[in-house]
């Protein structure tokens, strides 16, 4: 927790600048942004299903390429 006390004859703007600098230096905002969106790790079943789906798509694509129904596209610029 960051705490800043007002100095004698210090303006509110100066106090606010000092506070924001302290918060940035402490890394509180960095940690908060990092944990803002938590995604649960996929279960074994979901991992397996997505892997099977990828394999199926790959097989289908290669089958279409062999039949000549799909152009052999090369990825450029990635």
C-alpha positions in Angstrom: 0.0 0.0 0.0 1.3 3.4 -1.0 0.9 6.2 1.5 1.9 9.9 1.0 1.5 12.6 3.6 1.0 16.2 2.7 4.0 18.4 3.4 3.6 21.9 4.9 2.5 24.4 2.2 2.3 21.8 -0.5 -0.3 22.2 -3.2 -2.7 19.5 -4.0 -1.3 19.2 -7.5 2.2 18.5 -6.2 0.9 16.0 -3.7 -1.0 14.2 -6.4 2.1 14.1 -8.7 4.2 12.7 -5.8 1.5 10.1 -5.1 1.2 9.0 -8.7 5.0 8.7 -9.0 5.1 6.6 -5.9 2.4 4.3 -7.2 4.2 3.8 -10.5 7.5 3.1 -8.8 5.9 0.6 -6.4 4.5 -1.5 -9.3 1.0 -1.7 -7.9 -0.6 -0.7 -11.2 1.6 -3.1 -13.2 0.4 -6.0 -11.0 -3.2 -4.9 -11.1 -3.2 -4.7 -14.9 -1.4 -8.1 -15.2 -4.1 -9.9 -13.1 -7.1 -7.9 -14.6 -8.3 -10.6 -16.9 -7.8 -14.0 -15.5 -8.4 -16.9 -17.8 -8.7 -20.3 -16.2 -6.3 -22.9 -17.7 -8.0 -25.3 -20.0 -9.0 -28.7 -18.7 -7.5 -31.9 -20.2 -10.7 -32.5 -22.1 -10.7 -29.1 -23.7 -7.0 -29.4 -24.6 -7.7 -32.8 -26.2 -10.7 -31.5 -28.1 -8.9 -28.5 -29.5 -5.9 -30.7 -30.5 -8.3 -33.1 -32.3 -10.1 -30.2 -34.0 -6.7 -28.8 -35.2 -5.7 -32.3 -36.6 -9.1 -32.6 -38.4 -8.7 -29.2 -40.0 -5.2 -30.0 -41.1 -6.3 -33.3 -42.7 -9.2 -31.6 -44.5 -7.0 -28.8 -45.8 -4.3 -31.2 -47.1 -7.1 -33.3 -48.7 -8.5 -30.3 -50.5 -5.1 -29.2 -51.7 -4.4 -32.7 -53.1 -7.7 -32.6 -55.0 -6.9 -29.2 -56.4 -9.9 -27.5 -54.8 -7.7 -25.3 -52.7 -4.8 -23.2 -53.8 -1.5 -23.8 -52.2 -1.1 -20.4 -50.4 2.1 -19.3 -48.9 2.1 -17.0 -45.9 3.9 -13.8 -46.7 4.6 -10.9 -44.3 4.2 -12.6 -40.9 
